């Protein structure tokens, strides 16, 4: 009898643990969805805070250019070397310009910029807002009749939606330029022919998908930073956990969104 109870209890306990995990995940997804809808609604409703929006533009856009540029140029150069080396096995070295262009514009440019923004901006937003919550500055905004969603979340979300696509476009160009520099200086490609092959191979849909991914990734990065910052625990450990969780969630959601958007734009 005891053996039978044990055999029944073990699967039941496992199912219970799995069920609790699923319920927690669904609850977190629901809270995040409601938070995102509230943040988007605040973007289109007054009042606006131009100073906060301008600071967010500067922080998310302009100050992210160095890390985006460095990431893109080295990735483009490494991609050219890898494609040339792999193509040499099939006598297909000439495809370097086309593959570098399509690889940077469709995939590597948006994804790498999104991950860099998650590492730099999401963590910063989460730490800043979490610190404000721990030190009761968020509560002070409420006592001053200022909506924290309107003052803290909406400007950062709007700035990310506008600037990250531009960063992706810049990253695409710099990545292609990195591949161009390596191909023409080390791999023996003709500069004019390389540029002609690059421009002739890219299509408007490629660039549209790149900008759409940038917009989506920027929104995800800003939302994760704001969400985890607004829901952080107390003390230094709460701020640290919020910062870590925001970057992890942003990176995973960016990669998942990249898969979904690639299917939307380029499904057969």
PASEBA-1860 file (N, C-alpha, C; in nm, 3 decimals):
! residues 268
1> XXXXXXXX> 0.083/-0.121/0.000/0.000/0.000/0.000/0.086/0.126/0.000 ~ 0.190/0.124/0.085/0.278/0.241/0.092/0.352/0.261/-0.039 ~ 0.391/0.150/-0.103/0.459/0.160/-0.232/0.366/0.219/-0.337 ~ 0.240/0.179/-0.334/0.143/0.233/-0.429/0.123/0.383/-0.407 ~ 0.114/0.423/-0.280/0.099/0.566/-0.251/0.219/0.646/-0.299 ~ 0.337/0.586/-0.280/0.459/0.655/-0.325/0.460/0.671/-0.476 ~ 0.420/0.563/-0.548/0.419/0.570/-0.694/0.317/0.670/-0.745 ~ 0.209/0.689/-0.672/0.108/0.786/-0.714/0.146/0.927/-0.673
9> XXXXXXXX> 0.208/0.940/-0.555/0.241/1.073/-0.502/0.351/1.142/-0.582 ~ 0.448/1.065/-0.628/0.562/1.127/-0.699/0.518/1.196/-0.827 ~ 0.442/1.130/-0.917/0.394/1.202/-1.035/0.302/1.318/-1.002 ~ 0.220/1.300/-0.897/0.129/1.408/-0.859/0.206/1.530/-0.812 ~ 0.313/1.508/-0.735/0.395/1.620/-0.689/0.463/1.689/-0.807 ~ 0.511/1.608/-0.902/0.575/1.668/-1.020/0.476/1.750/-1.101 ~ 0.355/1.697/-1.119/0.253/1.771/-1.192/0.213/1.897/-1.118 ~ 0.207/1.889/-0.985/0.175/2.008/-0.907/0.281/2.116/-0.922
17> XXXXXXXX> 0.408/2.075/-0.918/0.516/2.171/-0.937/0.511/2.234/-1.075 ~ 0.486/2.149/-1.177/0.475/2.200/-1.314/0.357/2.295/-1.327 ~ 0.244/2.259/-1.267/0.126/2.344/-1.275/0.148/2.479/-1.210 ~ 0.214/2.480/-1.093/0.243/2.608/-1.027/0.335/2.694/-1.111 ~ 0.433/2.630/-1.176/0.525/2.706/-1.261/0.451/2.765/-1.381 ~ 0.361/2.688/-1.440/0.283/2.738/-1.554/0.193/2.854/-1.512 ~ 0.130/2.840/-1.396/0.042/2.946/-1.347/0.122/3.075/-1.320 ~ 0.241/3.058/-1.260/0.325/3.176/-1.236/0.367/3.241/-1.368
25> XXXXXXXX> 0.403/3.158/-1.466/0.445/3.213/-1.596/0.330/3.287/-1.664 ~ 0.212/3.228/-1.661/0.096/3.294/-1.722/0.061/3.423/-1.649 ~ 0.072/3.422/-1.518/0.046/3.544/-1.442/0.145/3.653/-1.475 ~ 0.274/3.616/-1.486/0.376/3.715/-1.522/0.353/3.769/-1.663 ~ 0.315/3.679/-1.756/0.287/3.725/-1.892/0.168/3.820/-1.895 ~ 0.066/3.790/-1.816/-0.050/3.879/-1.811/-0.016/4.015/-1.752 ~ 0.062/4.016/-1.644/0.102/4.144/-1.584/0.186/4.226/-1.681 ~ 0.277/4.159/-1.751/0.362/4.229/-1.846/0.279/4.285/-1.962
33> XXXXXXXX> 0.182/4.209/-2.009/0.096/4.256/-2.118/0.016/4.379/-2.076 ~ -0.041/4.376/-1.957/-0.116/4.491/-1.908/-0.025/4.612/-1.891 ~ 0.097/4.588/-1.842/0.193/4.697/-1.827/0.228/4.757/-1.962 ~ 0.251/4.672/-2.063/0.285/4.721/-2.196/0.171/4.802/-2.257 ~ 0.048/4.753/-2.242/-0.067/4.827/-2.295/-0.084/4.962/-2.226 ~ -0.063/4.964/-2.095/-0.074/5.091/-2.023/0.035/5.188/-2.068 ~ 0.157/5.137/-2.087/0.267/5.224/-2.131/0.240/5.281/-2.270 ~ 0.191/5.197/-2.361/0.161/5.245/-2.496/0.048/5.348/-2.494
41> XXXXXXXX> -0.050/5.329/-2.407/-0.160/5.426/-2.400/-0.112/5.560/-2.348 ~ -0.013/5.560/-2.259/0.039/5.685/-2.204/0.120/5.763/-2.308 ~ 0.173/5.692/-2.408/0.252/5.761/-2.511/0.165/5.858/-2.590 ~ 0.041/5.820/-2.617/-0.045/5.899/-2.706/-0.138/5.993/-2.630 ~ -0.127/5.996/-2.497/-0.214/6.084/-2.419/-0.132/6.187/-2.344 ~ -0.178/6.313/-2.346/-0.107/6.416/-2.269/-0.127/6.392/-2.119 ~ -0.042/6.454/-2.035/0.063/6.550/-2.070/0.191/6.481/-2.115 ~ 0.275/6.555/-2.184/0.404/6.508/-2.227/0.513/6.574/-2.143
49> XXXXXXXX> 0.625/6.508/-2.133/0.738/6.562/-2.057/0.859/6.571/-2.150 ~ 0.873/6.685/-2.221/0.979/6.696/-2.322/1.120/6.678/-2.267 ~ 1.143/6.726/-2.145/1.278/6.713/-2.089/1.313/6.566/-2.067 ~ 1.222/6.490/-2.010/1.247/6.347/-1.990/1.263/6.274/-2.122 ~ 1.182/6.312/-2.220/1.192/6.250/-2.352/1.325/6.282/-2.418 ~ 1.369/6.407/-2.407/1.498/6.446/-2.465/1.615/6.374/-2.400 ~ 1.611/6.361/-2.268/1.717/6.288/-2.199/1.719/6.141/-2.240 ~ 1.599/6.083/-2.258/1.593/5.943/-2.302/1.647/5.927/-2.444
57> XXXXXXXX> 1.615/6.022/-2.532/1.670/6.018/-2.667/1.823/6.021/-2.664 ~ 1.878/6.109/-2.583/2.023/6.120/-2.573/2.084/5.992/-2.519 ~ 2.025/5.938/-2.414/2.082/5.821/-2.349/2.069/5.696/-2.435 ~ 1.951/5.675/-2.491/1.927/5.552/-2.567/1.988/5.560/-2.706 ~ 1.978/5.677/-2.771/2.022/5.690/-2.908/2.167/5.731/-2.924 ~ 2.194/5.854/-2.893/2.327/5.910/-2.921/2.439/5.838/-2.845 ~ 2.418/5.814/-2.715/2.524/5.753/-2.634/2.542/5.605/-2.661 ~ 2.451/5.545/-2.737/2.467/5.404/-2.775/2.542/5.387/-2.906
65> XXXXXXXX> 2.566/5.495/-2.977/2.633/5.485/-3.108/2.771/5.421/-3.101 ~ 2.857/5.456/-3.004/2.990/5.393/-3.003/2.986/5.241/-2.992 ~ 2.907/5.188/-2.898/2.904/5.043/-2.882/2.839/4.975/-3.001 ~ 2.738/5.040/-3.060/2.674/4.984/-3.179/2.772/4.983/-3.296 ~ 2.844/5.092/-3.315/2.939/5.100/-3.425/3.051/5.000/-3.412 ~ 3.109/4.987/-3.293/3.219/4.892/-3.274/3.172/4.749/-3.294 ~ 3.054/4.716/-3.241/3.001/4.581/-3.259/2.978/4.550/-3.406 ~ 2.918/4.645/-3.478/2.883/4.622/-3.618/3.006/4.609/-3.707
73> XXXXXXXX> 3.104/4.694/-3.687/3.218/4.693/-3.779/3.300/4.565/-3.764 ~ 3.318/4.518/-3.641/3.394/4.394/-3.622/3.313/4.273/-3.668 ~ 3.183/4.278/-3.648/3.099/4.166/-3.696/3.101/4.159/-3.849 ~ 3.088/4.274/-3.915/3.092/4.274/-4.061/3.224/4.223/-4.114 ~ 3.335/4.264/-4.053/3.466/4.215/-4.098/3.483/4.066/-4.076 ~ 3.442/4.018/-3.958/3.453/3.875/-3.930/3.362/3.794/-4.023 ~ 3.243/3.847/-4.052/3.151/3.777/-4.141/3.210/3.763/-4.281 ~ 3.276/3.867/-4.330/3.339/3.859/-4.462/3.448/3.752/-4.465
81> XXXXXXXX> 3.529/3.747/-4.360/3.634/3.645/-4.355/3.575/3.504/-4.351 ~ 3.470/3.486/-4.271/3.411/3.353/-4.259/3.345/3.309/-4.389 ~ 3.275/3.399/-4.455/3.208/3.363/-4.581/3.311/3.332/-4.689 ~ 3.417/3.410/-4.693/3.522/3.384/-4.793/3.586/3.249/-4.769 ~ 3.614/3.219/-4.640/3.678/3.091/-4.608/3.584/2.974/-4.638 ~ 3.458/2.988/-4.601/3.364/2.880/-4.630/3.332/2.867/-4.777 ~ 3.320/2.979/-4.846/3.290/2.975/-4.988/3.403/2.918/-5.071 ~ 3.526/2.930/-5.021/3.640/2.877/-5.095/3.632/2.725/-5.111
89> XXXXXXXX> 3.561/2.658/-5.022/3.548/2.513/-5.034/3.463/2.473/-5.153 ~ 3.379/2.564/-5.200/3.289/2.535/-5.312/3.314/2.628/-5.430 ~ 3.429/2.694/-5.431/3.462/2.791/-5.536/3.355/2.900/-5.547 ~ 3.307/2.945/-5.429/3.201/3.046/-5.426/3.245/3.169/-5.347 ~ 3.373/3.206/-5.359/3.422/3.322/-5.285/3.355/3.451/-5.329 ~ 3.303/3.455/-5.451/3.248/3.580/-5.504/3.118/3.622/-5.436 ~ 3.058/3.534/-5.355/2.930/3.570/-5.292/2.948/3.650/-5.165 ~ 3.070/3.685/-5.129/3.094/3.758/-5.004/3.012/3.887/-4.996
97> XXXXXXXX> 3.012/3.975/-5.098/2.935/4.100/-5.084/2.786/4.076/-5.060 ~ 2.728/3.983/-5.133/2.585/3.958/-5.119/2.550/3.901/-4.982 ~ 2.627/3.804/-4.934/2.595/3.740/-4.807/2.621/3.833/-4.690 ~ 2.727/3.912/-4.697/2.752/4.009/-4.590/2.637/4.108/-4.582 ~ 2.592/4.156/-4.697/2.484/4.255/-4.698/2.355/4.196/-4.643 ~ 2.315/4.081/-4.692/2.188/4.024/-4.648/2.197/3.976/-4.503 ~ 2.314/3.925/-4.464/2.330/3.879/-4.326/2.325/3.993/-4.227 ~ 2.389/4.104/-4.260/2.387/4.218/-4.170/2.250/4.284/-4.165
105> XXXXXXXX> 2.187/4.303/-4.280/2.062/4.378/-4.283/1.946/4.296/-4.227 ~ 1.938/4.170/-4.264/1.824/4.089/-4.220/1.836/4.041/-4.077 ~ 1.957/3.998/-4.035/1.969/3.929/-3.908/2.069/3.993/-3.812 ~ 2.195/3.992/-3.848/2.298/4.028/-3.752/2.287/4.173/-3.705 ~ 2.258/4.264/-3.797/2.246/4.404/-3.757/2.139/4.427/-3.652 ~ 2.013/4.392/-3.682/1.907/4.414/-3.582/1.929/4.337/-3.452 ~ 1.971/4.211/-3.462/1.983/4.130/-3.340/2.096/4.181/-3.252 ~ 2.211/4.209/-3.312/2.324/4.255/-3.231/2.297/4.392/-3.170
113> XXXXXXXX> 2.235/4.480/-3.247/2.200/4.611/-3.190/2.099/4.593/-3.077 ~ 2.000/4.507/-3.097/1.902/4.481/-2.992/1.967/4.428/-2.865 ~ 2.059/4.335/-2.879/2.126/4.279/-2.761/2.217/4.381/-2.694 ~ 2.282/4.465/-2.773/2.364/4.570/-2.713/2.278/4.672/-2.638 ~ 2.162/4.704/-2.694/2.070/4.794/-2.625/2.018/4.729/-2.498 ~ 1.990/4.599/-2.504/1.946/4.529/-2.383/2.053/4.533/-2.275 ~ 2.179/4.513/-2.316/2.288/4.514/-2.218/2.312/4.654/-2.162 ~ 2.304/4.754/-2.246/2.339/4.889/-2.202/2.220/4.967/-2.148
121> XXXXXXXX> 2.110/4.968/-2.223/1.998/5.056/-2.190/1.900/4.989/-2.093 ~ 1.864/4.863/-2.120/1.768/4.795/-2.033/1.819/4.791/-1.889 ~ 1.945/4.755/-1.873/2.001/4.748/-1.738/2.001/4.884/-1.672 ~ 2.034/4.987/-1.749/2.038/5.123/-1.693/1.899/5.169/-1.650 ~ 1.799/5.147/-1.736/1.663/5.188/-1.702/1.613/5.113/-1.579 ~ 1.636/4.983/-1.574/1.589/4.904/-1.461/1.655/4.949/-1.332 ~ 1.786/4.970/-1.335/1.856/5.012/-1.214/1.810/5.151/-1.169 ~ 1.791/5.242/-1.263/1.750/5.377/-1.229/1.611/5.379/-1.166
129> XXXXXXXX> 1.515/5.314/-1.231/1.378/5.316/-1.179/1.368/5.235/-1.050 ~ 1.438/5.122/-1.042/1.435/5.043/-0.919/1.493/5.122/-0.802 ~ 1.599/5.196/-0.826/1.656/5.279/-0.719/1.558/5.388/-0.677 ~ 1.489/5.446/-0.774/1.388/5.546/-0.740/1.275/5.485/-0.657 ~ 1.239/5.361/-0.689/1.132/5.297/-0.612/1.179/5.265/-0.471 ~ 1.301/5.213/-0.458/1.353/5.176/-0.327/1.366/5.300/-0.237 ~ 1.408/5.411/-0.294/1.425/5.535/-0.216/1.296/5.617/-0.211 ~ 1.184/5.559/-0.253/1.051/5.618/-0.244/1.033/5.744/-0.329
137> XXXXXXXX> 1.117/5.759/-0.430/1.098/5.871/-0.523/0.976/5.850/-0.611 ~ 0.946/5.723/-0.642/0.825/5.694/-0.720/0.701/5.732/-0.640 ~ 0.701/5.701/-0.512/0.589/5.741/-0.427/0.578/5.893/-0.418 ~ 0.692/5.959/-0.419/0.689/6.106/-0.415/0.624/6.164/-0.540 ~ 0.648/6.100/-0.655/0.582/6.145/-0.777/0.430/6.134/-0.765 ~ 0.383/6.027/-0.705/0.239/6.009/-0.688/0.181/6.117/-0.598 ~ 0.252/6.150/-0.489/0.203/6.254/-0.400/0.200/6.391/-0.465 ~ 0.282/6.409/-0.569/0.282/6.535/-0.645/0.186/6.530/-0.764
145> XXXXXXXX> 0.097/6.431/-0.764/-0.004/6.414/-0.870/0.060/6.392/-1.006 ~ 0.175/6.324/-1.008/0.243/6.289/-1.133/0.238/6.138/-1.150 ~ 0.185/6.095/-1.261/0.174/5.951/-1.288/0.312/5.895/-1.321 ~ 0.364/5.800/-1.244/0.497/5.744/-1.276/0.503/5.679/-1.414 ~ 0.393/5.618/-1.459/0.392/5.560/-1.593/0.410/5.668/-1.699 ~ 0.347/5.780/-1.678/0.357/5.890/-1.773/0.495/5.957/-1.768 ~ 0.549/5.973/-1.648/0.673/6.048/-1.630/0.799/5.964/-1.652 ~ 0.795/5.838/-1.609/0.914/5.754/-1.615/0.914/5.655/-1.731
153> XXXXXXXX> 0.800/5.596/-1.760/0.795/5.487/-1.858/0.772/5.538/-2.000 ~ 0.669/5.621/-2.019/0.632/5.664/-2.154/0.746/5.732/-2.230 ~ 0.821/5.829/-2.170/0.930/5.892/-2.246/1.038/5.793/-2.289 ~ 1.071/5.700/-2.202/1.176/5.603/-2.236/1.128/5.506/-2.343 ~ 1.004/5.463/-2.334/0.951/5.373/-2.436/0.944/5.442/-2.571 ~ 0.893/5.564/-2.576/0.884/5.636/-2.703/1.021/5.661/-2.762 ~ 1.117/5.699/-2.678/1.252/5.723/-2.728/1.313/5.596/-2.786 ~ 1.291/5.482/-2.721/1.345/5.356/-2.773/1.280/5.317/-2.905
161> XXXXXXXX> 1.149/5.336/-2.915/1.079/5.302/-3.039/1.129/5.386/-3.156 ~ 1.172/5.509/-3.129/1.216/5.597/-3.237/1.364/5.582/-3.269 ~ 1.447/5.562/-3.167/1.592/5.567/-3.189/1.654/5.433/-3.226 ~ 1.601/5.323/-3.173/1.665/5.193/-3.201/1.658/5.157/-3.350 ~ 1.546/5.183/-3.422/1.552/5.159/-3.567/1.662/5.239/-3.637 ~ 1.684/5.361/-3.592/1.793/5.441/-3.651/1.929/5.379/-3.617 ~ 1.943/5.330/-3.494/2.067/5.263/-3.457/2.088/5.138/-3.540 ~ 1.981/5.066/-3.567/1.991/4.946/-3.651/2.036/4.984/-3.792
169> XXXXXXXX> 1.979/5.091/-3.847/2.020/5.135/-3.981/2.168/5.172/-3.982 ~ 2.212/5.245/-3.880/2.353/5.281/-3.871/2.439/5.156/-3.857 ~ 2.395/5.062/-3.773/2.470/4.938/-3.756/2.479/4.858/-3.884 ~ 2.371/4.854/-3.961/2.374/4.784/-4.089/2.480/4.843/-4.182 ~ 2.479/4.975/-4.192/2.574/5.042/-4.282/2.717/5.020/-4.236 ~ 2.740/5.033/-4.105/2.877/5.015/-4.054/2.921/4.870/-4.069 ~ 2.830/4.775/-4.047/2.866/4.635/-4.064/2.902/4.603/-4.208 ~ 2.824/4.654/-4.301/2.857/4.634/-4.443/2.989/4.701/-4.476
177> XXXXXXXX> 3.013/4.819/-4.417/3.140/4.888/-4.440/3.257/4.807/-4.384 ~ 3.237/4.743/-4.269/3.342/4.658/-4.215/3.374/4.541/-4.307 ~ 3.270/4.477/-4.362/3.293/4.370/-4.459/3.362/4.421/-4.584 ~ 3.322/4.540/-4.629/3.384/4.602/-4.747/3.533/4.626/-4.723 ~ 3.566/4.680/-4.606/3.706/4.711/-4.577/3.791/4.586/-4.576 ~ 3.742/4.480/-4.514/3.819/4.356/-4.508/3.829/4.292/-4.647 ~ 3.718/4.290/-4.720/3.717/4.224/-4.851/3.808/4.294/-4.951 ~ 3.807/4.426/-4.950/3.888/4.499/-5.049/4.034/4.511/-5.009
185> XXXXXXXX> 4.063/4.506/-4.881/4.202/4.523/-4.838/4.274/4.389/-4.821 ~ 4.201/4.285/-4.786/4.267/4.157/-4.755/4.229/4.043/-4.847 ~ 4.112/4.049/-4.908/4.062/3.936/-4.985/4.066/3.958/-5.136 ~ 4.112/4.074/-5.179/4.133/4.098/-5.321/4.010/4.136/-5.400 ~ 3.905/4.186/-5.337/3.785/4.227/-5.408/3.802/4.367/-5.466 ~ 3.742/4.387/-5.581/3.740/4.519/-5.642/3.641/4.609/-5.568 ~ 3.682/4.728/-5.525/3.592/4.812/-5.446/3.462/4.847/-5.518 ~ 3.470/4.885/-5.645/3.351/4.924/-5.719/3.259/4.804/-5.739
193> XXXXXXXX> 3.316/4.691/-5.775/3.234/4.571/-5.793/3.170/4.525/-5.664 ~ 3.241/4.537/-5.553/3.186/4.498/-5.422/3.063/4.583/-5.390 ~ 3.075/4.713/-5.405/2.961/4.801/-5.375/2.845/4.775/-5.471 ~ 2.874/4.751/-5.596/2.768/4.726/-5.693/2.693/4.597/-5.658 ~ 2.766/4.493/-5.622/2.700/4.367/-5.585/2.616/4.383/-5.458 ~ 2.667/4.461/-5.365/2.592/4.484/-5.240/2.461/4.555/-5.267 ~ 2.467/4.665/-5.342/2.347/4.745/-5.368/2.248/4.672/-5.456 ~ 2.297/4.596/-5.552/2.206/4.525/-5.642/2.136/4.408/-5.575
201> XXXXXXXX> 2.196/4.353/-5.472/2.140/4.234/-5.408/2.034/4.267/-5.303 ~ 2.049/4.381/-5.235/1.953/4.417/-5.131/1.821/4.461/-5.191 ~ 1.711/4.427/-5.125/1.577/4.464/-5.168/1.510/4.550/-5.062 ~ 1.409/4.628/-5.101/1.339/4.711/-5.001/1.284/4.632/-4.882 ~ 1.239/4.508/-4.907/1.187/4.427/-4.798/1.294/4.397/-4.693 ~ 1.418/4.379/-4.737/1.526/4.355/-4.643/1.542/4.473/-4.547 ~ 1.543/4.593/-4.603/1.561/4.712/-4.519/1.439/4.737/-4.432 ~ 1.320/4.711/-4.485/1.198/4.728/-4.406/1.196/4.632/-4.287
209> XXXXXXXX> 1.234/4.508/-4.310/1.237/4.411/-4.200/1.338/4.451/-4.095 ~ 1.451/4.506/-4.138/1.553/4.549/-4.043/1.502/4.661/-3.953 ~ 1.435/4.759/-4.011/1.381/4.870/-3.933/1.267/4.825/-3.842 ~ 1.182/4.734/-3.893/1.073/4.683/-3.810/1.127/4.606/-3.691 ~ 1.229/4.527/-3.713/1.290/4.455/-3.602/1.351/4.552/-3.502 ~ 1.414/4.658/-3.551/1.471/4.757/-3.461/1.366/4.821/-3.373 ~ 1.251/4.853/-3.431/1.142/4.912/-3.354/1.092/4.815/-3.248 ~ 1.073/4.690/-3.287/1.025/4.589/-3.191/1.127/4.565/-3.081
217> XXXXXXXX> 1.254/4.553/-3.118/1.357/4.526/-3.017/1.374/4.645/-2.922 ~ 1.362/4.766/-2.976/1.371/4.883/-2.889/1.257/4.887/-2.789 ~ 1.136/4.857/-2.836/1.023/4.854/-2.745/1.040/4.748/-2.638 ~ 1.089/4.631/-2.676/1.111/4.524/-2.578/1.215/4.566/-2.475 ~ 1.325/4.623/-2.521/1.432/4.662/-2.429/1.383/4.765/-2.328 ~ 1.312/4.867/-2.375/1.263/4.970/-2.284/1.157/4.916/-2.190 ~ 1.066/4.835/-2.242/0.959/4.781/-2.157/1.015/4.691/-2.047 ~ 1.112/4.608/-2.079/1.168/4.521/-1.977/1.239/4.600/-1.868
225> XXXXXXXX> 1.313/4.702/-1.907/1.378/4.785/-1.806/1.278/4.855/-1.716 ~ 1.174/4.912/-1.776/1.072/4.983/-1.698/0.992/4.886/-1.611 ~ 0.953/4.772/-1.666/0.870/4.678/-1.592/0.942/4.625/-1.469 ~ 1.063/4.577/-1.488/1.135/4.520/-1.374/1.179/4.628/-1.277 ~ 1.204/4.749/-1.327/1.235/4.858/-1.236/1.117/4.895/-1.149 ~ 0.998/4.902/-1.210/0.878/4.939/-1.135/0.833/4.828/-1.039 ~ 0.875/4.704/-1.064/0.834/4.592/-0.979/0.951/4.533/-0.901 ~ 1.051/4.613/-0.875/1.168/4.562/-0.804/1.139/4.543/-0.656
233> XXXXXXXX> 1.219/4.456/-0.595/1.210/4.439/-0.451/1.283/4.550/-0.377 ~ 1.283/4.540/-0.245/1.343/4.644/-0.164/1.492/4.618/-0.143 ~ 1.564/4.726/-0.121/1.705/4.716/-0.089/1.793/4.698/-0.211 ~ 1.925/4.689/-0.183/2.022/4.675/-0.291/2.004/4.543/-0.366 ~ 1.967/4.437/-0.292/1.945/4.309/-0.359/1.826/4.315/-0.454 ~ 1.721/4.387/-0.416/1.607/4.402/-0.506/1.644/4.474/-0.634 ~ 1.725/4.579/-0.621/1.771/4.651/-0.740/1.856/4.561/-0.828 ~ 1.945/4.484/-0.765/2.031/4.394/-0.842/1.951/4.287/-0.915
241> XXXXXXXX> 1.853/4.228/-0.846/1.770/4.125/-0.911/1.688/4.184/-1.025 ~ 1.635/4.305/-1.005/1.557/4.368/-1.111/1.643/4.395/-1.234 ~ 1.765/4.442/-1.212/1.855/4.470/-1.325/1.890/4.343/-1.400 ~ 1.926/4.238/-1.325/1.962/4.111/-1.389/1.844/4.052/-1.464 ~ 1.728/4.050/-1.401/1.610/3.991/-1.465/1.568/4.067/-1.589 ~ 1.582/4.200/-1.585/1.542/4.280/-1.701/1.628/4.250/-1.823 ~ 1.757/4.235/-1.804/1.846/4.206/-1.917/1.820/4.066/-1.970 ~ 1.803/3.969/-1.880/1.774/3.832/-1.924/1.644/3.826/-2.003
249> XXXXXXXX> 1.540/3.889/-1.950/1.411/3.885/-2.019/1.418/3.957/-2.153 ~ 1.485/4.072/-2.157/1.496/4.147/-2.282/1.570/4.067/-2.388 ~ 1.681/4.003/-2.350/1.759/3.926/-2.447/1.678/3.809/-2.502 ~ 1.609/3.737/-2.415/1.530/3.621/-2.460/1.416/3.666/-2.550 ~ 1.345/3.772/-2.510/1.233/3.818/-2.590/1.278/3.876/-2.724 ~ 1.394/3.939/-2.727/1.446/3.992/-2.854/1.475/3.877/-2.950 ~ 1.538/3.771/-2.901/1.567/3.657/-2.988/1.439/3.588/-3.033 ~ 1.341/3.577/-2.942/1.213/3.516/-2.981/1.140/3.603/-3.083
257> XXXXXXXX> 1.140/3.735/-3.060/1.075/3.826/-3.155/1.145/3.824/-3.290 ~ 1.277/3.807/-3.290/1.349/3.799/-3.417/1.304/3.678/-3.497 ~ 1.287/3.565/-3.429/1.239/3.445/-3.498/1.100/3.468/-3.557 ~ 1.010/3.526/-3.479/0.873/3.548/-3.526/0.870/3.647/-3.642 ~ 0.944/3.757/-3.630/0.942/3.858/-3.737/1.008/3.806/-3.863 ~ 1.112/3.725/-3.850/1.172/3.665/-3.969/1.072/3.576/-4.041 ~ 0.993/3.501/-3.964/0.889/3.420/-4.026/0.783/3.504/-4.095 ~ 0.749/3.619/-4.035/0.647/3.706/-4.094/0.696/3.764/-4.226
265> XXXX> 0.820/3.811/-4.228/0.871/3.881/-4.347/0.921/3.786/-4.456 ~ 0.976/3.673/-4.418/1.045/3.591/-4.518/0.994/3.447/-4.521 ~ 0.875/3.421/-4.470/0.821/3.286/-4.479/0.790/3.254/-4.626 ~ 0.811/3.128/-4.661/0.793/3.087/-4.800/0.647/3.093/-4.840
END
